[in-house]
Amino acid sequence: MLHNHRTSRATLVPFIQVLSLVLVFAMPVVWGAHVYTSTPAHYERVVVRDGDTIWALVARRATPGSDVAEAAYNVAQVNHLKPQSRLQAGQVLLIPR
């Protein structure tokens, strides 16, 4: 009489599956950390005076040939300003160099 006897063998398949999942989720985290810390930003602190606008502040500091509209947009983003926001005298703005 033949007996079907099952032997329990540990396989590498579950280990490989777990290792694959760890790599799939860990690698973007490791790579992403280097992308955001590689270029530190430098800002100039500017105190707003009566009548100042973002456009005027950026235009005074713009280099010839630079896009003032894009720079003004960046200043608004950095300082969390909405399009309808009005600048107040004494307010401090960060302007990227």
Buried (B, 14 or more C-beta within 10 A) or exposed (E): EEEEEEEEEEEEEEEEEEEEEEEEEEEEEEEEEEEEEEEEEEEEEBEBEEEBEBEEBBEEBEEEEEEBEEBBBBBBEBBEBEEEEEBEEEBEBEBBE
